[in-house]
Every structure is written in structure tokens, then in C-alpha cells.
Amino acid sequence: MEQIHTELDRATERRSELWHLLSNGHDATLSDELHELEGRIGRLWDEHRSLKAQQRFGDRDEIIKRARHEERLARAA
């Protein structure tokens, strides 16, 4: 989790730098880097949410397995 936060901090700082540089005029290379960085930030946030949910609720596969088991028990009752 700490590593994700560190990467997010670096990526968002770089994104700010890129927006500042691009405010001076269009540069295709910087624009491409910004686009890739936006995707990276999105993936990091997804990973962060997933890890946080796993810490709070447990393994996703185990949760699904328990829910299916409880559903079968409810239908059988």
C-alpha cells in the first residue's frame, strides 16, 4: 500500500509538471507522456482500491465462495 502511495505521489507530481509544460504550447511527446501517465494513475488507483477492499473484507474469491454457499443453503431451506 505504501509503495502505491509513493508511486501515486510521483505520478501526480509529474502530471502537474506536464500540464504546466503543455500550458506553454502543444508538444506531441509531452502530450503522449501525459496520456500514458493518466492511464498509469488510473491503474494505481484501481490497485489501491482493490488492496483496501481486500484488507477490509478479505480475499475476493473467498467472499464469492461464501456467498454462493449461503445462497445454496438459503435455496435448500
mmCIF file of the N, C-alpha and C atoms, coordinates in Angstrom:
data_MODEL
# 
_entry.id   MODEL 
# 
loop_
_atom_site.group_PDB 
_atom_site.id 
_atom_site.type_symbol 
_atom_site.label_atom_id 
_atom_site.label_alt_id 
_atom_site.label_comp_id 
_atom_site.label_asym_id 
_atom_site.label_entity_id 
_atom_site.label_seq_id 
_atom_site.pdbx_PDB_ins_code 
_atom_site.Cartn_x 
_atom_site.Cartn_y 
_atom_site.Cartn_z 
_atom_site.occupancy 
_atom_site.B_iso_or_equiv 
_atom_site.pdbx_formal_charge 
_atom_site.auth_seq_id 
_atom_site.auth_comp_id 
_atom_site.auth_asym_id 
_atom_site.auth_atom_id 
_atom_site.pdbx_PDB_model_num 
ATOM 1   N N  . MET A 1 1  ? 0.834   -1.181  0.000   1.00 0.00 ? 1  MET A N  1 
ATOM 2   C CA . MET A 1 1  ? 0.000   0.000   0.000   1.00 0.00 ? 1  MET A CA 1 
ATOM 3   C C  . MET A 1 1  ? 0.888   1.257   0.000   1.00 0.00 ? 1  MET A C  1 
ATOM 4   N N  . GLU A 1 2  ? 1.948   1.215   0.790   1.00 0.00 ? 2  GLU A N  1 
ATOM 5   C CA . GLU A 1 2  ? 2.862   2.364   0.862   1.00 0.00 ? 2  GLU A CA 1 
ATOM 6   C C  . GLU A 1 2  ? 3.526   2.612   -0.487  1.00 0.00 ? 2  GLU A C  1 
ATOM 7   N N  . GLN A 1 3  ? 3.900   1.541   -1.170  1.00 0.00 ? 3  GLN A N  1 
ATOM 8   C CA . GLN A 1 3  ? 4.539   1.672   -2.478  1.00 0.00 ? 3  GLN A CA 1 
ATOM 9   C C  . GLN A 1 3  ? 3.580   2.302   -3.483  1.00 0.00 ? 3  GLN A C  1 
ATOM 10  N N  . ILE A 1 4  ? 2.319   1.934   -3.420  1.00 0.00 ? 4  ILE A N  1 
ATOM 11  C CA . ILE A 1 4  ? 1.322   2.516   -4.321  1.00 0.00 ? 4  ILE A CA 1 
ATOM 12  C C  . ILE A 1 4  ? 1.183   4.002   -4.052  1.00 0.00 ? 4  ILE A C  1 
ATOM 13  N N  . HIS A 1 5  ? 1.143   4.376   -2.780  1.00 0.00 ? 5  HIS A N  1 
ATOM 14  C CA . HIS A 1 5  ? 1.039   5.801   -2.433  1.00 0.00 ? 5  HIS A CA 1 
ATOM 15  C C  . HIS A 1 5  ? 2.243   6.579   -2.955  1.00 0.00 ? 5  HIS A C  1 
ATOM 16  N N  . THR A 1 6  ? 3.426   6.001   -2.820  1.00 0.00 ? 6  THR A N  1 
ATOM 17  C CA . THR A 1 6  ? 4.640   6.657   -3.299  1.00 0.00 ? 6  THR A CA 1 
ATOM 18  C C  . THR A 1 6  ? 4.586   6.842   -4.814  1.00 0.00 ? 6  THR A C  1 
ATOM 19  N N  . GLU A 1 7  ? 4.184   5.801   -5.531  1.00 0.00 ? 7  GLU A N  1 
ATOM 20  C CA . GLU A 1 7  ? 4.074   5.888   -6.988  1.00 0.00 ? 7  GLU A CA 1 
ATOM 21  C C  . GLU A 1 7  ? 3.021   6.907   -7.403  1.00 0.00 ? 7  GLU A C  1 
ATOM 22  N N  . LEU A 1 8  ? 1.895   6.918   -6.694  1.00 0.00 ? 8  LEU A N  1 
ATOM 23  C CA . LEU A 1 8  ? 0.847   7.894   -6.994  1.00 0.00 ? 8  LEU A CA 1 
ATOM 24  C C  . LEU A 1 8  ? 1.334   9.321   -6.784  1.00 0.00 ? 8  LEU A C  1 
ATOM 25  N N  . ASP A 1 9  ? 2.071   9.544   -5.707  1.00 0.00 ? 9  ASP A N  1 
ATOM 26  C CA . ASP A 1 9  ? 2.613   10.881  -5.445  1.00 0.00 ? 9  ASP A CA 1 
ATOM 27  C C  . ASP A 1 9  ? 3.542   11.331  -6.573  1.00 0.00 ? 9  ASP A C  1 
ATOM 28  N N  . ARG A 1 10 ? 4.441   10.428  -6.970  1.00 0.00 ? 10 ARG A N  1 
ATOM 29  C CA . ARG A 1 10 ? 5.369   10.766  -8.057  1.00 0.00 ? 10 ARG A CA 1 
ATOM 30  C C  . ARG A 1 10 ? 4.630   11.021  -9.363  1.00 0.00 ? 10 ARG A C  1 
ATOM 31  N N  . ALA A 1 11 ? 3.674   10.163  -9.657  1.00 0.00 ? 11 ALA A N  1 
ATOM 32  C CA . ALA A 1 11 ? 2.939   10.284  -10.921 1.00 0.00 ? 11 ALA A CA 1 
ATOM 33  C C  . ALA A 1 11 ? 2.103   11.561  -10.958 1.00 0.00 ? 11 ALA A C  1 
ATOM 34  N N  . THR A 1 12 ? 1.441   11.896  -9.860  1.00 0.00 ? 12 THR A N  1 
ATOM 35  C CA . THR A 1 12 ? 0.626   13.109  -9.866  1.00 0.00 ? 12 THR A CA 1 
ATOM 36  C C  . THR A 1 12 ? 1.500   14.365  -9.916  1.00 0.00 ? 12 THR A C  1 
ATOM 37  N N  . GLU A 1 13 ? 2.671   14.294  -9.297  1.00 0.00 ? 13 GLU A N  1 
ATOM 38  C CA . GLU A 1 13 ? 3.605   15.422  -9.385  1.00 0.00 ? 13 GLU A CA 1 
ATOM 39  C C  . GLU A 1 13 ? 4.077   15.612  -10.829 1.00 0.00 ? 13 GLU A C  1 
ATOM 40  N N  . ARG A 1 14 ? 4.413   14.510  -11.469 1.00 0.00 ? 14 ARG A N  1 
ATOM 41  C CA . ARG A 1 14 ? 4.850   14.588  -12.874 1.00 0.00 ? 14 ARG A CA 1 
ATOM 42  C C  . ARG A 1 14 ? 3.708   15.073  -13.762 1.00 0.00 ? 14 ARG A C  1 
ATOM 43  N N  . ARG A 1 15 ? 2.490   14.638  -13.468 1.00 0.00 ? 15 ARG A N  1 
ATOM 44  C CA . ARG A 1 15 ? 1.334   15.084  -14.246 1.00 0.00 ? 15 ARG A CA 1 
ATOM 45  C C  . ARG A 1 15 ? 1.184   16.600  -14.139 1.00 0.00 ? 15 ARG A C  1 
ATOM 46  N N  . SER A 1 16 ? 1.376   17.143  -12.957 1.00 0.00 ? 16 SER A N  1 
ATOM 47  C CA . SER A 1 16 ? 1.304   18.603  -12.776 1.00 0.00 ? 16 SER A CA 1 
ATOM 48  C C  . SER A 1 16 ? 2.378   19.304  -13.599 1.00 0.00 ? 16 SER A C  1 
ATOM 49  N N  . GLU A 1 17 ? 3.574   18.742  -13.584 1.00 0.00 ? 17 GLU A N  1 
ATOM 50  C CA . GLU A 1 17 ? 4.661   19.313  -14.378 1.00 0.00 ? 17 GLU A CA 1 
ATOM 51  C C  . GLU A 1 17 ? 4.310   19.306  -15.869 1.00 0.00 ? 17 GLU A C  1 
ATOM 52  N N  . LEU A 1 18 ? 3.764   18.185  -16.323 1.00 0.00 ? 18 LEU A N  1 
ATOM 53  C CA . LEU A 1 18 ? 3.411   18.073  -17.739 1.00 0.00 ? 18 LEU A CA 1 
ATOM 54  C C  . LEU A 1 18 ? 2.320   19.074  -18.113 1.00 0.00 ? 18 LEU A C  1 
ATOM 55  N N  . TRP A 1 19 ? 1.304   19.226  -17.257 1.00 0.00 ? 19 TRP A N  1 
ATOM 56  C CA . TRP A 1 19 ? 0.252   20.204  -17.554 1.00 0.00 ? 19 TRP A CA 1 
ATOM 57  C C  . TRP A 1 19 ? 0.834   21.611  -17.625 1.00 0.00 ? 19 TRP A C  1 
ATOM 58  N N  . HIS A 1 20 ? 1.777   21.905  -16.743 1.00 0.00 ? 20 HIS A N  1 
ATOM 59  C CA . HIS A 1 20 ? 2.416   23.227  -16.765 1.00 0.00 ? 20 HIS A CA 1 
ATOM 60  C C  . HIS A 1 20 ? 3.202   23.421  -18.064 1.00 0.00 ? 20 HIS A C  1 
ATOM 61  N N  . LEU A 1 21 ? 3.976   22.407  -18.448 1.00 0.00 ? 21 LEU A N  1 
ATOM 62  C CA . LEU A 1 21 ? 4.749   22.499  -19.690 1.00 0.00 ? 21 LEU A CA 1 
ATOM 63  C C  . LEU A 1 21 ? 3.836   22.624  -20.912 1.00 0.00 ? 21 LEU A C  1 
ATOM 64  N N  . LEU A 1 22 ? 2.748   21.883  -20.899 1.00 0.00 ? 22 LEU A N  1 
ATOM 65  C CA . LEU A 1 22 ? 1.826   21.927  -22.035 1.00 0.00 ? 22 LEU A CA 1 
ATOM 66  C C  . LEU A 1 22 ? 1.042   23.241  -22.089 1.00 0.00 ? 22 LEU A C  1 
ATOM 67  N N  . SER A 1 23 ? 0.968   23.956  -20.976 1.00 0.00 ? 23 SER A N  1 
ATOM 68  C CA . SER A 1 23 ? 0.272   25.244  -20.998 1.00 0.00 ? 23 SER A CA 1 
ATOM 69  C C  . SER A 1 23 ? 1.044   26.276  -21.815 1.00 0.00 ? 23 SER A C  1 
ATOM 70  N N  . ASN A 1 24 ? 2.338   26.011  -22.038 1.00 0.00 ? 24 ASN A N  1 
ATOM 71  C CA . ASN A 1 24 ? 3.154   26.911  -22.865 1.00 0.00 ? 24 ASN A CA 1 
ATOM 72  C C  . ASN A 1 24 ? 2.975   26.651  -24.353 1.00 0.00 ? 24 ASN A C  1 
ATOM 73  N N  . GLY A 1 25 ? 2.362   25.555  -24.703 1.00 0.00 ? 25 GLY A N  1 
ATOM 74  C CA . GLY A 1 25 ? 2.148   25.213  -26.107 1.00 0.00 ? 25 GLY A CA 1 
ATOM 75  C C  . GLY A 1 25 ? 2.126   23.706  -26.276 1.00 0.00 ? 25 GLY A C  1 
ATOM 76  N N  . HIS A 1 26 ? 1.504   23.266  -27.357 1.00 0.00 ? 26 HIS A N  1 
ATOM 77  C CA . HIS A 1 26 ? 1.356   21.831  -27.596 1.00 0.00 ? 26 HIS A CA 1 
ATOM 78  C C  . HIS A 1 26 ? 2.693   21.201  -27.954 1.00 0.00 ? 26 HIS A C  1 
ATOM 79  N N  . ASP A 1 27 ? 2.946   20.060  -27.376 1.00 0.00 ? 27 ASP A N  1 
ATOM 80  C CA . ASP A 1 27 ? 4.117   19.238  -27.675 1.00 0.00 ? 27 ASP A CA 1 
ATOM 81  C C  . ASP A 1 27 ? 3.625   17.799  -27.713 1.00 0.00 ? 27 ASP A C  1 
ATOM 82  N N  . ALA A 1 28 ? 3.729   17.162  -28.864 1.00 0.00 ? 28 ALA A N  1 
ATOM 83  C CA . ALA A 1 28 ? 3.186   15.813  -29.042 1.00 0.00 ? 28 ALA A CA 1 
ATOM 84  C C  . ALA A 1 28 ? 3.818   14.805  -28.087 1.00 0.00 ? 28 ALA A C  1 
ATOM 85  N N  . THR A 1 29 ? 5.110   14.925  -27.845 1.00 0.00 ? 29 THR A N  1 
ATOM 86  C CA . THR A 1 29 ? 5.802   13.990  -26.958 1.00 0.00 ? 29 THR A CA 1 
ATOM 87  C C  . THR A 1 29 ? 5.288   14.123  -25.527 1.00 0.00 ? 29 THR A C  1 
ATOM 88  N N  . LEU A 1 30 ? 5.174   15.364  -25.057 1.00 0.00 ? 30 LEU A N  1 
ATOM 89  C CA . LEU A 1 30 ? 4.665   15.592  -23.705 1.00 0.00 ? 30 LEU A CA 1 
ATOM 90  C C  . LEU A 1 30 ? 3.206   15.166  -23.586 1.00 0.00 ? 30 LEU A C  1 
ATOM 91  N N  . SER A 1 31 ? 2.446   15.415  -24.635 1.00 0.00 ? 31 SER A N  1 
ATOM 92  C CA . SER A 1 31 ? 1.042   15.030  -24.638 1.00 0.00 ? 31 SER A CA 1 
ATOM 93  C C  . SER A 1 31 ? 0.903   13.514  -24.551 1.00 0.00 ? 31 SER A C  1 
ATOM 94  N N  . ASP A 1 32 ? 1.734   12.791  -25.283 1.00 0.00 ? 32 ASP A N  1 
ATOM 95  C CA . ASP A 1 32 ? 1.717   11.323  -25.225 1.00 0.00 ? 32 ASP A CA 1 
ATOM 96  C C  . ASP A 1 32 ? 2.110   10.830  -23.831 1.00 0.00 ? 32 ASP A C  1 
ATOM 97  N N  . GLU A 1 33 ? 3.136   11.459  -23.252 1.00 0.00 ? 33 GLU A N  1 
ATOM 98  C CA . GLU A 1 33 ? 3.564   11.073  -21.906 1.00 0.00 ? 33 GLU A CA 1 
ATOM 99  C C  . GLU A 1 33 ? 2.439   11.316  -20.898 1.00 0.00 ? 33 GLU A C  1 
ATOM 100 N N  . LEU A 1 34 ? 1.748   12.437  -21.051 1.00 0.00 ? 34 LEU A N  1 
ATOM 101 C CA . LEU A 1 34 ? 0.635   12.751  -20.153 1.00 0.00 ? 34 LEU A CA 1 
ATOM 102 C C  . LEU A 1 34 ? -0.479  11.710  -20.279 1.00 0.00 ? 34 LEU A C  1 
ATOM 103 N N  . HIS A 1 35 ? -0.777  11.330  -21.501 1.00 0.00 ? 35 HIS A N  1 
ATOM 104 C CA . HIS A 1 35 ? -1.820  10.331  -21.737 1.00 0.00 ? 35 HIS A CA 1 
ATOM 105 C C  . HIS A 1 35 ? -1.453  8.997   -21.073 1.00 0.00 ? 35 HIS A C  1 
ATOM 106 N N  . GLU A 1 36 ? -0.210  8.561   -21.233 1.00 0.00 ? 36 GLU A N  1 
ATOM 107 C CA . GLU A 1 36 ? 0.254   7.318   -20.620 1.00 0.00 ? 36 GLU A CA 1 
ATOM 108 C C  . GLU A 1 36 ? 0.233   7.426   -19.091 1.00 0.00 ? 36 GLU A C  1 
ATOM 109 N N  . LEU A 1 37 ? 0.608   8.589   -18.593 1.00 0.00 ? 37 LEU A N  1 
ATOM 110 C CA . LEU A 1 37 ? 0.633   8.808   -17.150 1.00 0.00 ? 37 LEU A CA 1 
ATOM 111 C C  . LEU A 1 37 ? -0.772  8.781   -16.555 1.00 0.00 ? 37 LEU A C  1 
ATOM 112 N N  . GLU A 1 38 ? -1.736  9.337   -17.274 1.00 0.00 ? 38 GLU A N  1 
ATOM 113 C CA . GLU A 1 38 ? -3.132  9.299   -16.816 1.00 0.00 ? 38 GLU A CA 1 
ATOM 114 C C  . GLU A 1 38 ? -3.605  7.848   -16.681 1.00 0.00 ? 38 GLU A C  1 
ATOM 115 N N  . GLY A 1 39 ? -3.242  7.019   -17.642 1.00 0.00 ? 39 GLY A N  1 
ATOM 116 C CA . GLY A 1 39 ? -3.587  5.596   -17.568 1.00 0.00 ? 39 GLY A CA 1 
ATOM 117 C C  . GLY A 1 39 ? -2.918  4.917   -16.391 1.00 0.00 ? 39 GLY A C  1 
ATOM 118 N N  . ARG A 1 40 ? -1.661  5.242   -16.161 1.00 0.00 ? 40 ARG A N  1 
ATOM 119 C CA . ARG A 1 40 ? -0.913  4.669   -15.036 1.00 0.00 ? 40 ARG A CA 1 
ATOM 120 C C  . ARG A 1 40 ? -1.550  5.067   -13.710 1.00 0.00 ? 40 ARG A C  1 
ATOM 121 N N  . ILE A 1 41 ? -1.924  6.325   -13.577 1.00 0.00 ? 41 ILE A N  1 
ATOM 122 C CA . ILE A 1 41 ? -2.559  6.808   -12.348 1.00 0.00 ? 41 ILE A CA 1 
ATOM 123 C C  . ILE A 1 41 ? -3.880  6.069   -12.123 1.00 0.00 ? 41 ILE A C  1 
ATOM 124 N N  . GLY A 1 42 ? -4.646  5.893   -13.179 1.00 0.00 ? 42 GLY A N  1 
ATOM 125 C CA . GLY A 1 42 ? -5.909  5.166   -13.065 1.00 0.00 ? 42 GLY A CA 1 
ATOM 126 C C  . GLY A 1 42 ? -5.701  3.735   -12.602 1.00 0.00 ? 42 GLY A C  1 
ATOM 127 N N  . ARG A 1 43 ? -4.686  3.070   -13.157 1.00 0.00 ? 43 ARG A N  1 
ATOM 128 C CA . ARG A 1 43 ? -4.399  1.686   -12.759 1.00 0.00 ? 43 ARG A CA 1 
ATOM 129 C C  . ARG A 1 43 ? -3.926  1.615   -11.307 1.00 0.00 ? 43 ARG A C  1 
ATOM 130 N N  . LEU A 1 44 ? -3.131  2.599   -10.886 1.00 0.00 ? 44 LEU A N  1 
ATOM 131 C CA . LEU A 1 44 ? -2.671  2.622   -9.497  1.00 0.00 ? 44 LEU A CA 1 
ATOM 132 C C  . LEU A 1 44 ? -3.836  2.812   -8.535  1.00 0.00 ? 44 LEU A C  1 
ATOM 133 N N  . TRP A 1 45 ? -4.786  3.687   -8.882  1.00 0.00 ? 45 TRP A N  1 
ATOM 134 C CA . TRP A 1 45 ? -5.954  3.887   -8.030  1.00 0.00 ? 45 TRP A CA 1 
ATOM 135 C C  . TRP A 1 45 ? -6.801  2.621   -7.972  1.00 0.00 ? 45 TRP A C  1 
ATOM 136 N N  . ASP A 1 46 ? -6.933  1.931   -9.103  1.00 0.00 ? 46 ASP A N  1 
ATOM 137 C CA . ASP A 1 46 ? -7.673  0.664   -9.118  1.00 0.00 ? 46 ASP A CA 1 
ATOM 138 C C  . ASP A 1 46 ? -7.011  -0.352  -8.193  1.00 0.00 ? 46 ASP A C  1 
ATOM 139 N N  . GLU A 1 47 ? -5.691  -0.433  -8.282  1.00 0.00 ? 47 GLU A N  1 
ATOM 140 C CA . GLU A 1 47 ? -4.945  -1.368  -7.435  1.00 0.00 ? 47 GLU A CA 1 
ATOM 141 C C  . GLU A 1 47 ? -5.098  -0.980  -5.960  1.00 0.00 ? 47 GLU A C  1 
ATOM 142 N N  . HIS A 1 48 ? -5.043  0.308   -5.681  1.00 0.00 ? 48 HIS A N  1 
ATOM 143 C CA . HIS A 1 48 ? -5.205  0.799   -4.310  1.00 0.00 ? 48 HIS A CA 1 
ATOM 144 C C  . HIS A 1 48 ? -6.570  0.413   -3.748  1.00 0.00 ? 48 HIS A C  1 
ATOM 145 N N  . ARG A 1 49 ? -7.639  0.660   -4.525  1.00 0.00 ? 49 ARG A N  1 
ATOM 146 C CA . ARG A 1 49 ? -8.987  0.308   -4.075  1.00 0.00 ? 49 ARG A CA 1 
ATOM 147 C C  . ARG A 1 49 ? -9.124  -1.195  -3.851  1.00 0.00 ? 49 ARG A C  1 
ATOM 148 N N  . SER A 1 50 ? -8.543  -1.966  -4.741  1.00 0.00 ? 50 SER A N  1 
ATOM 149 C CA . SER A 1 50 ? -8.614  -3.422  -4.628  1.00 0.00 ? 50 SER A CA 1 
ATOM 150 C C  . SER A 1 50 ? -7.916  -3.917  -3.358  1.00 0.00 ? 50 SER A C  1 
ATOM 151 N N  . LEU A 1 51 ? -6.719  -3.412  -3.101  1.00 0.00 ? 51 LEU A N  1 
ATOM 152 C CA . LEU A 1 51 ? -5.991  -3.810  -1.900  1.00 0.00 ? 51 LEU A CA 1 
ATOM 153 C C  . LEU A 1 51 ? -6.721  -3.377  -0.636  1.00 0.00 ? 51 LEU A C  1 
ATOM 154 N N  . LYS A 1 52 ? -7.286  -2.191  -0.661  1.00 0.00 ? 52 LYS A N  1 
ATOM 155 C CA . LYS A 1 52 ? -8.008  -1.696  0.505   1.00 0.00 ? 52 LYS A CA 1 
ATOM 156 C C  . LYS A 1 52 ? -9.240  -2.561  0.785   1.00 0.00 ? 52 LYS A C  1 
ATOM 157 N N  . ALA A 1 53 ? -9.953  -2.922  -0.265  1.00 0.00 ? 53 ALA A N  1 
ATOM 158 C CA . ALA A 1 53 ? -11.122 -3.791  -0.107  1.00 0.00 ? 53 ALA A CA 1 
ATOM 159 C C  . ALA A 1 53 ? -10.702 -5.169  0.399   1.00 0.00 ? 53 ALA A C  1 
ATOM 160 N N  . GLN A 1 54 ? -9.603  -5.668  -0.112  1.00 0.00 ? 54 GLN A N  1 
ATOM 161 C CA . GLN A 1 54 ? -9.128  -6.986  0.321   1.00 0.00 ? 54 GLN A CA 1 
ATOM 162 C C  . GLN A 1 54 ? -8.724  -6.946  1.788   1.00 0.00 ? 54 GLN A C  1 
ATOM 163 N N  . GLN A 1 55 ? -8.072  -5.867  2.222   1.00 0.00 ? 55 GLN A N  1 
ATOM 164 C CA . GLN A 1 55 ? -7.704  -5.753  3.632   1.00 0.00 ? 55 GLN A CA 1 
ATOM 165 C C  . GLN A 1 55 ? -8.946  -5.676  4.509   1.00 0.00 ? 55 GLN A C  1 
ATOM 166 N N  . ARG A 1 56 ? -9.955  -4.983  4.038   1.00 0.00 ? 56 ARG A N  1 
ATOM 167 C CA . ARG A 1 56 ? -11.150 -4.781  4.852   1.00 0.00 ? 56 ARG A CA 1 
ATOM 168 C C  . ARG A 1 56 ? -12.069 -5.999  4.872   1.00 0.00 ? 56 ARG A C  1 
ATOM 169 N N  . PHE A 1 57 ? -12.272 -6.613  3.690   1.00 0.00 ? 57 PHE A N  1 
ATOM 170 C CA . PHE A 1 57 ? -13.273 -7.677  3.588   1.00 0.00 ? 57 PHE A CA 1 
ATOM 171 C C  . PHE A 1 57 ? -12.697 -9.065  3.365   1.00 0.00 ? 57 PHE A C  1 
ATOM 172 N N  . GLY A 1 58 ? -11.433 -9.161  3.017   1.00 0.00 ? 58 GLY A N  1 
ATOM 173 C CA . GLY A 1 58 ? -10.826 -10.464 2.751   1.00 0.00 ? 58 GLY A CA 1 
ATOM 174 C C  . GLY A 1 58 ? -10.685 -10.720 1.255   1.00 0.00 ? 58 GLY A C  1 
ATOM 175 N N  . ASP A 1 59 ? -10.220 -11.903 0.952   1.00 0.00 ? 59 ASP A N  1 
ATOM 176 C CA . ASP A 1 59 ? -9.972  -12.302 -0.428  1.00 0.00 ? 59 ASP A CA 1 
ATOM 177 C C  . ASP A 1 59 ? -11.275 -12.350 -1.228  1.00 0.00 ? 59 ASP A C  1 
ATOM 178 N N  . ARG A 1 60 ? -11.272 -11.763 -2.402  1.00 0.00 ? 60 ARG A N  1 
ATOM 179 C CA . ARG A 1 60 ? -12.464 -11.685 -3.259  1.00 0.00 ? 60 ARG A CA 1 
ATOM 180 C C  . ARG A 1 60 ? -13.027 -13.060 -3.581  1.00 0.00 ? 60 ARG A C  1 
ATOM 181 N N  . ASP A 1 61 ? -12.163 -13.993 -3.929  1.00 0.00 ? 61 ASP A N  1 
ATOM 182 C CA . ASP A 1 61 ? -12.618 -15.343 -4.283  1.00 0.00 ? 61 ASP A CA 1 
ATOM 183 C C  . ASP A 1 61 ? -13.283 -16.044 -3.094  1.00 0.00 ? 61 ASP A C  1 
ATOM 184 N N  . GLU A 1 62 ? -12.748 -15.835 -1.899  1.00 0.00 ? 62 GLU A N  1 
ATOM 185 C CA . GLU A 1 62 ? -13.347 -16.432 -0.705  1.00 0.00 ? 62 GLU A CA 1 
ATOM 186 C C  . GLU A 1 62 ? -14.716 -15.825 -0.415  1.00 0.00 ? 62 GLU A C  1 
ATOM 187 N N  . ILE A 1 63 ? -14.856 -14.534 -0.620  1.00 0.00 ? 63 ILE A N  1 
ATOM 188 C CA . ILE A 1 63 ? -16.141 -13.868 -0.409  1.00 0.00 ? 63 ILE A CA 1 
ATOM 189 C C  . ILE A 1 63 ? -17.182 -14.429 -1.367  1.00 0.00 ? 63 ILE A C  1 
ATOM 190 N N  . ILE A 1 64 ? -16.813 -14.587 -2.617  1.00 0.00 ? 64 ILE A N  1 
ATOM 191 C CA . ILE A 1 64 ? -17.727 -15.127 -3.628  1.00 0.00 ? 64 ILE A CA 1 
ATOM 192 C C  . ILE A 1 64 ? -18.107 -16.566 -3.279  1.00 0.00 ? 64 ILE A C  1 
ATOM 193 N N  . LYS A 1 65 ? -17.107 -17.345 -2.856  1.00 0.00 ? 65 LYS A N  1 
ATOM 194 C CA . LYS A 1 65 ? -17.379 -18.734 -2.494  1.00 0.00 ? 65 LYS A CA 1 
ATOM 195 C C  . LYS A 1 65 ? -18.363 -18.809 -1.319  1.00 0.00 ? 65 LYS A C  1 
ATOM 196 N N  . ARG A 1 66 ? -18.168 -17.974 -0.297  1.00 0.00 ? 66 ARG A N  1 
ATOM 197 C CA . ARG A 1 66 ? -19.081 -17.965 0.859   1.00 0.00 ? 66 ARG A CA 1 
ATOM 198 C C  . ARG A 1 66 ? -20.480 -17.531 0.446   1.00 0.00 ? 66 ARG A C  1 
ATOM 199 N N  . ALA A 1 67 ? -20.564 -16.514 -0.415  1.00 0.00 ? 67 ALA A N  1 
ATOM 200 C CA . ALA A 1 67 ? -21.874 -16.016 -0.850  1.00 0.00 ? 67 ALA A CA 1 
ATOM 201 C C  . ALA A 1 67 ? -22.628 -17.096 -1.623  1.00 0.00 ? 67 ALA A C  1 
ATOM 202 N N  . ARG A 1 68 ? -21.939 -17.806 -2.486  1.00 0.00 ? 68 ARG A N  1 
ATOM 203 C CA . ARG A 1 68 ? -22.590 -18.882 -3.243  1.00 0.00 ? 68 ARG A CA 1 
ATOM 204 C C  . ARG A 1 68 ? -23.047 -20.001 -2.318  1.00 0.00 ? 68 ARG A C  1 
ATOM 205 N N  . HIS A 1 69 ? -22.219 -20.312 -1.331  1.00 0.00 ? 69 HIS A N  1 
ATOM 206 C CA . HIS A 1 69 ? -22.582 -21.342 -0.361  1.00 0.00 ? 69 HIS A CA 1 
ATOM 207 C C  . HIS A 1 69 ? -23.825 -20.914 0.425   1.00 0.00 ? 69 HIS A C  1 
ATOM 208 N N  . GLU A 1 70 ? -23.855 -19.678 0.889   1.00 0.00 ? 70 GLU A N  1 
ATOM 209 C CA . GLU A 1 70 ? -25.008 -19.181 1.632   1.00 0.00 ? 70 GLU A CA 1 
ATOM 210 C C  . GLU A 1 70 ? -26.250 -19.161 0.761   1.00 0.00 ? 70 GLU A C  1 
ATOM 211 N N  . GLU A 1 71 ? -26.087 -18.846 -0.510  1.00 0.00 ? 71 GLU A N  1 
ATOM 212 C CA . GLU A 1 71 ? -27.216 -18.832 -1.447  1.00 0.00 ? 71 GLU A CA 1 
ATOM 213 C C  . GLU A 1 71 ? -27.779 -20.241 -1.614  1.00 0.00 ? 71 GLU A C  1 
ATOM 214 N N  . ARG A 1 72 ? -26.900 -21.229 -1.742  1.00 0.00 ? 72 ARG A N  1 
ATOM 215 C CA . ARG A 1 72 ? -27.345 -22.620 -1.860  1.00 0.00 ? 72 ARG A CA 1 
ATOM 216 C C  . ARG A 1 72 ? -28.086 -23.064 -0.601  1.00 0.00 ? 72 ARG A C  1 
ATOM 217 N N  . LEU A 1 73 ? -27.571 -22.671 0.557   1.00 0.00 ? 73 LEU A N  1 
ATOM 218 C CA . LEU A 1 73 ? -28.236 -23.021 1.815   1.00 0.00 ? 73 LEU A CA 1 
ATOM 219 C C  . LEU A 1 73 ? -29.607 -22.373 1.911   1.00 0.00 ? 73 LEU A C  1 
ATOM 220 N N  . ALA A 1 74 ? -29.717 -21.134 1.466   1.00 0.00 ? 74 ALA A N  1 
ATOM 221 C CA . ALA A 1 74 ? -30.998 -20.432 1.525   1.00 0.00 ? 74 ALA A CA 1 
ATOM 222 C C  . ALA A 1 74 ? -32.011 -21.080 0.593   1.00 0.00 ? 74 ALA A C  1 
ATOM 223 N N  . ARG A 1 75 ? -31.563 -21.515 -0.590  1.00 0.00 ? 75 ARG A N  1 
ATOM 224 C CA . ARG A 1 75 ? -32.475 -22.179 -1.519  1.00 0.00 ? 75 ARG A CA 1 
ATOM 225 C C  . ARG A 1 75 ? -32.923 -23.529 -0.998  1.00 0.00 ? 75 ARG A C  1 
ATOM 226 N N  . ALA A 1 76 ? -32.039 -24.207 -0.305  1.00 0.00 ? 76 ALA A N  1 
ATOM 227 C CA . ALA A 1 76 ? -32.351 -25.551 0.220   1.00 0.00 ? 76 ALA A CA 1 
ATOM 228 C C  . ALA A 1 76 ? -33.303 -25.481 1.415   1.00 0.00 ? 76 ALA A C  1 
ATOM 229 N N  . ALA A 1 77 ? -33.335 -24.346 2.097   1.00 0.00 ? 77 ALA A N  1 
ATOM 230 C CA . ALA A 1 77 ? -34.169 -24.237 3.310   1.00 0.00 ? 77 ALA A CA 1 
ATOM 231 C C  . ALA A 1 77 ? -35.620 -24.045 3.012   1.00 0.00 ? 77 ALA A C  1 
# 
